[in-house]
Amino acid sequence: MALTKHHIVDSIYSKLRLSKNQSVQVVETLLEIMKRTLEAGEDILVSGFGKFCVKEKKQRRGRNPQTSEEMILRPRRVVTFRCSGVLRNKINHGG
């Protein structure tokens, strides 16, 4: 099961004993800060968790998988995530 925004709000509500509205506001504010930062092309580094990076993709040739028609894919920016060594160890070794 995926972790949703609703689950995050509920966790903040129960652990920090903030009101439900305050918990929603905290999550929404954090996500808005992250969106603005990535939109500006800046990376986000969260120590012990990982790094969100904005990468530039150049124009390239591609293929429509349904029709096999070749096409040119336009240049674009994508967000990648690279987890920290601490998180990688927790995922792989359970602690």
TORPA-4810 file (N, C-alpha, C, O; in nm, 3 decimals):
<nodes>
NODE_1_0.084_-0.118_0.000_0.000_0.000_0.000_0.089_0.125_0.000_0.186_0.133_0.075_M
NODE_2_0.056_0.219_-0.082_0.134_0.342_-0.094_0.102_0.438_0.021_-0.011_0.444_0.070_A
NODE_3_0.202_0.512_0.062_0.183_0.617_0.162_0.121_0.736_0.091_0.177_0.787_-0.007_L
NODE_4_0.007_0.782_0.141_-0.062_0.895_0.078_-0.048_1.020_0.164_-0.004_1.015_0.279_T
NODE_5_-0.086_1.133_0.105_-0.084_1.259_0.179_-0.174_1.248_0.302_-0.141_1.301_0.408_K
NODE_6_-0.286_1.179_0.288_-0.380_1.160_0.399_-0.312_1.084_0.515_-0.331_1.119_0.631_H
NODE_7_-0.234_0.980_0.482_-0.163_0.904_0.585_-0.059_0.991_0.656_-0.041_0.982_0.777_H
NODE_8_0.009_1.075_0.580_0.110_1.164_0.639_0.043_1.261_0.735_0.093_1.283_0.845_I
NODE_9_-0.068_1.320_0.693_-0.142_1.413_0.779_-0.185_1.342_0.907_-0.171_1.397_1.016_V
NODE_10_-0.237_1.221_0.896_-0.280_1.146_1.014_-0.164_1.116_1.108_-0.180_1.121_1.230_D
NODE_11_-0.047_1.084_1.052_0.071_1.057_1.135_0.114_1.183_1.211_0.146_1.176_1.330_S
NODE_12_0.116_1.295_1.143_0.153_1.420_1.209_0.052_1.455_1.317_0.088_1.498_1.427_I
NODE_13_-0.075_1.435_1.285_-0.183_1.462_1.380_-0.166_1.380_1.507_-0.178_1.433_1.617_Y
NODE_14_-0.137_1.251_1.493_-0.127_1.164_1.610_0.005_1.178_1.685_0.007_1.168_1.808_S
NODE_15_0.116_1.201_1.613_0.246_1.206_1.679_0.276_1.342_1.741_0.337_1.350_1.848_K
NODE_16_0.235_1.450_1.674_0.267_1.584_1.724_0.152_1.648_1.799_0.166_1.755_1.857_L
NODE_17_0.039_1.583_1.796_-0.082_1.631_1.863_-0.122_1.771_1.817_-0.172_1.852_1.895_R
NODE_18_-0.099_1.796_1.689_-0.149_1.919_1.629_-0.295_1.895_1.591_-0.338_1.780_1.581_L
NODE_19_-0.370_2.001_1.568_-0.506_1.983_1.520_-0.500_1.927_1.379_-0.397_1.934_1.312_S
NODE_20_-0.612_1.872_1.334_-0.618_1.816_1.198_-0.587_1.927_1.096_-0.513_1.904_1.001_K
NODE_21_-0.644_2.045_1.116_-0.619_2.157_1.023_-0.472_2.198_1.023_-0.416_2.227_0.917_N
NODE_22_-0.411_2.202_1.139_-0.269_2.237_1.147_-0.184_2.131_1.077_-0.087_2.163_1.009_Q
NODE_23_-0.219_2.005_1.095_-0.145_1.896_1.032_-0.154_1.906_0.880_-0.054_1.888_0.811_S
NODE_24_-0.273_1.934_0.829_-0.292_1.951_0.685_-0.208_2.069_0.636_-0.143_2.061_0.532_V
NODE_25_-0.210_2.178_0.712_-0.136_2.297_0.673_0.015_2.271_0.669_0.084_2.321_0.580_Q
NODE_26_0.067_2.194_0.764_0.210_2.161_0.767_0.248_2.082_0.642_0.347_2.114_0.575_V
NODE_27_0.170_1.981_0.610_0.200_1.897_0.494_0.188_1.977_0.366_0.277_1.970_0.280_V
NODE_28_0.081_2.054_0.350_0.061_2.134_0.230_0.173_2.236_0.213_0.219_2.259_0.101_E
NODE_29_0.216_2.298_0.321_0.324_2.398_0.315_0.455_2.333_0.272_0.526_2.386_0.187_T
NODE_30_0.487_2.217_0.332_0.609_2.147_0.295_0.608_2.108_0.148_0.707_2.130_0.078_L
NODE_31_0.498_2.053_0.100_0.490_2.012_-0.040_0.498_2.132_-0.134_0.557_2.123_-0.241_L
NODE_32_0.439_2.242_-0.095_0.444_2.363_-0.178_0.587_2.416_-0.187_0.631_2.457_-0.294_E
NODE_33_0.660_2.415_-0.076_0.801_2.457_-0.076_0.882_2.367_-0.168_0.964_2.415_-0.246_I
NODE_34_0.858_2.236_-0.160_0.931_2.141_-0.244_0.898_2.163_-0.392_0.988_2.161_-0.476_M
NODE_35_0.771_2.184_-0.424_0.732_2.207_-0.564_0.797_2.333_-0.620_0.848_2.333_-0.732_K
NODE_36_0.795_2.442_-0.542_0.855_2.568_-0.588_1.004_2.552_-0.610_1.059_2.604_-0.708_R
NODE_37_1.071_2.481_-0.520_1.215_2.461_-0.531_1.250_2.382_-0.656_1.340_2.420_-0.731_T
NODE_38_1.178_2.272_-0.681_1.203_2.190_-0.799_1.167_2.265_-0.927_1.236_2.254_-1.028_L
NODE_39_1.059_2.342_-0.923_1.017_2.420_-1.039_1.125_2.522_-1.078_1.144_2.553_-1.195_E
NODE_40_1.195_2.574_-0.977_1.303_2.670_-1.001_1.430_2.600_-1.050_1.529_2.667_-1.080_A
NODE_41_1.428_2.467_-1.058_1.543_2.393_-1.106_1.646_2.361_-0.999_1.756_2.316_-1.030_G
NODE_42_1.610_2.383_-0.874_1.702_2.356_-0.763_1.678_2.217_-0.707_1.567_2.165_-0.713_E
NODE_43_1.784_2.158_-0.652_1.774_2.026_-0.590_1.726_2.040_-0.445_1.737_2.146_-0.384_D
NODE_44_1.673_1.929_-0.392_1.631_1.923_-0.252_1.711_1.811_-0.187_1.705_1.696_-0.229_I
NODE_45_1.786_1.845_-0.084_1.866_1.747_-0.010_1.809_1.733_0.130_1.804_1.831_0.205_L
NODE_46_1.766_1.613_0.166_1.715_1.585_0.300_1.812_1.486_0.363_1.815_1.369_0.325_V
NODE_47_1.892_1.533_0.459_1.995_1.450_0.521_1.932_1.324_0.581_1.829_1.330_0.648_S
NODE_48_1.995_1.211_0.555_1.947_1.084_0.608_1.832_1.024_0.528_1.786_0.914_0.558_G
NODE_49_1.786_1.096_0.425_1.674_1.047_0.344_1.715_1.035_0.198_1.714_0.926_0.141_F
NODE_50_1.752_1.148_0.137_1.795_1.143_-0.002_1.792_1.279_-0.069_1.776_1.382_-0.003_G
NODE_51_1.808_1.277_-0.201_1.818_1.400_-0.277_1.727_1.392_-0.399_1.734_1.296_-0.477_K
NODE_52_1.643_1.493_-0.415_1.560_1.509_-0.534_1.635_1.601_-0.628_1.672_1.712_-0.589_F
NODE_53_1.659_1.557_-0.750_1.736_1.636_-0.847_1.652_1.665_-0.971_1.576_1.580_-1.017_C
NODE_54_1.668_1.785_-1.025_1.606_1.820_-1.152_1.709_1.796_-1.261_1.818_1.853_-1.258_V
NODE_55_1.674_1.712_-1.356_1.765_1.679_-1.467_1.704_1.729_-1.598_1.583_1.726_-1.618_K
NODE_56_1.792_1.777_-1.685_1.751_1.823_-1.817_1.762_1.707_-1.915_1.868_1.645_-1.926_E
NODE_57_1.656_1.677_-1.986_1.658_1.575_-2.091_1.662_1.646_-2.225_1.585_1.740_-2.248_K
NODE_58_1.750_1.604_-2.312_1.761_1.665_-2.444_1.654_1.608_-2.537_1.593_1.505_-2.508_K
NODE_59_1.634_1.676_-2.647_1.545_1.623_-2.752_1.602_1.490_-2.800_1.723_1.477_-2.817_Q
NODE_60_1.514_1.392_-2.821_1.563_1.263_-2.866_1.456_1.192_-2.949_1.339_1.228_-2.948_R
NODE_61_1.502_1.092_-3.020_1.410_1.011_-3.099_1.347_0.906_-3.009_1.414_0.849_-2.923_R
NODE_62_1.219_0.881_-3.030_1.149_0.779_-2.953_1.053_0.705_-3.043_1.049_0.726_-3.164_G
NODE_63_0.976_0.617_-2.982_0.882_0.536_-3.058_0.753_0.524_-2.978_0.756_0.499_-2.858_R
NODE_64_0.639_0.540_-3.045_0.509_0.519_-2.984_0.493_0.368_-2.966_0.493_0.294_-3.065_N
NODE_65_0.479_0.319_-2.841_0.473_0.175_-2.820_0.348_0.109_-2.878_0.349_-0.011_-2.906_P
NODE_66_0.240_0.185_-2.898_0.118_0.126_-2.952_0.123_0.112_-3.104_0.075_0.013_-3.160_Q
NODE_67_0.183_0.212_-3.170_0.182_0.211_-3.317_0.319_0.184_-3.377_0.330_0.165_-3.499_T
NODE_68_0.422_0.181_-3.297_0.562_0.167_-3.341_0.607_0.283_-3.429_0.711_0.275_-3.494_S
NODE_69_0.530_0.390_-3.431_0.565_0.508_-3.510_0.678_0.584_-3.441_0.674_0.607_-3.320_E
NODE_70_0.779_0.621_-3.520_0.891_0.698_-3.465_0.847_0.842_-3.446_0.767_0.895_-3.524_E
NODE_71_0.902_0.906_-3.344_0.867_1.045_-3.315_0.985_1.112_-3.248_1.079_1.047_-3.201_M
NODE_72_0.980_1.243_-3.244_1.082_1.321_-3.175_1.024_1.365_-3.040_0.920_1.429_-3.035_I
NODE_73_1.092_1.328_-2.934_1.050_1.368_-2.800_1.116_1.501_-2.768_1.236_1.518_-2.784_L
NODE_74_1.036_1.594_-2.722_1.086_1.730_-2.696_1.175_1.733_-2.572_1.167_1.645_-2.487_R
NODE_75_1.260_1.836_-2.562_1.342_1.851_-2.442_1.251_1.875_-2.322_1.146_1.938_-2.335_P
NODE_76_1.292_1.826_-2.206_1.208_1.842_-2.088_1.293_1.827_-1.962_1.409_1.785_-1.968_R
NODE_77_1.234_1.863_-1.851_1.300_1.845_-1.722_1.228_1.735_-1.646_1.105_1.725_-1.651_R
NODE_78_1.304_1.653_-1.577_1.247_1.545_-1.497_1.306_1.552_-1.356_1.414_1.607_-1.336_V
NODE_79_1.234_1.496_-1.261_1.282_1.489_-1.124_1.325_1.346_-1.095_1.251_1.252_-1.121_V
NODE_80_1.445_1.332_-1.042_1.494_1.201_-1.002_1.516_1.203_-0.851_1.530_1.309_-0.790_T
NODE_81_1.517_1.084_-0.792_1.543_1.073_-0.648_1.656_0.975_-0.627_1.658_0.867_-0.686_F
NODE_82_1.747_1.013_-0.543_1.858_0.925_-0.506_1.860_0.914_-0.354_1.881_1.013_-0.285_R
NODE_83_1.838_0.794_-0.303_1.829_0.780_-0.158_1.968_0.786_-0.095_2.069_0.755_-0.159_C
NODE_84_1.971_0.826_0.032_2.097_0.836_0.105_2.144_0.696_0.143_2.068_0.600_0.139_S
NODE_85_2.269_0.688_0.180_2.324_0.561_0.227_2.253_0.512_0.352_2.232_0.392_0.369_G
NODE_86_2.216_0.605_0.440_2.144_0.569_0.563_2.011_0.502_0.528_1.979_0.397_0.583_V
NODE_87_1.935_0.563_0.438_1.805_0.506_0.399_1.826_0.373_0.326_1.751_0.278_0.349_L
NODE_88_1.925_0.367_0.238_1.953_0.243_0.165_1.982_0.129_0.261_1.934_0.017_0.241_R
NODE_89_2.061_0.157_0.366_2.091_0.053_0.464_1.967_0.010_0.540_1.949_-0.109_0.567_N
NODE_90_1.881_0.105_0.575_1.757_0.070_0.648_1.667_-0.016_0.559_1.604_-0.110_0.607_K
NODE_91_1.660_0.017_0.432_1.577_-0.061_0.339_1.632_-0.203_0.324_1.556_-0.299_0.324_I
NODE_92_1.763_-0.214_0.310_1.824_-0.344_0.283_1.850_-0.429_0.406_1.851_-0.552_0.397_N
NODE_93_1.870_-0.365_0.519_1.906_-0.442_0.639_1.802_-0.429_0.750_1.820_-0.484_0.859_H
NODE_94_1.696_-0.358_0.723_1.588_-0.347_0.820_1.624_-0.275_0.949_1.566_-0.305_1.053_G
NODE_95_1.715_-0.183_0.944_1.742_-0.112_1.068_1.858_-0.027_1.057_1.895_0.041_1.153_G
</nodes>
